[in-house]
Amino acid sequence: MSGISSPYRFQYEHVPVSTSARVLGGTGAVGDYLHRLICTVSTASTGNVILGDGAFAHTIVPASSGSGINVYNIEVNAASTTGAWKVTTGAGVEVLAVGIFSA
């Protein structure tokens, strides 16, 4: 039996390659919790990931011309303050977002 109670069950959402400002959750909302981004980079030169919540947009994984092909686990552990979490991916990366998102 799990020690985690129902309100703390994490959800996950796949963000495919070449996606622009994908809202996490059905509608997303202020207070949505983003636990982790798992970024699978298959082409380093187009493997950039941008994360935003309405107030900011920040490059989490930059595109690189070097050997950036890998899987990156990025701990975020933050609640959105302005709007829905949004993820933008380049042509060489896909993301699995883990958190608690509005339906």
PyMOL commands that set and color helices and strands:
alter all, ss='L'
color gray80, all
select helices_A, chain A and resi 6-8+44-46
alter helices_A, ss='H'
color red, helices_A
select strands_A, chain A and resi 11-15+22-23+33-41+49-52+57-61+70-79+86-89+93-100
alter strands_A, ss='S'
color yellow, strands_A
deselect
rebuild
show_as cartoon
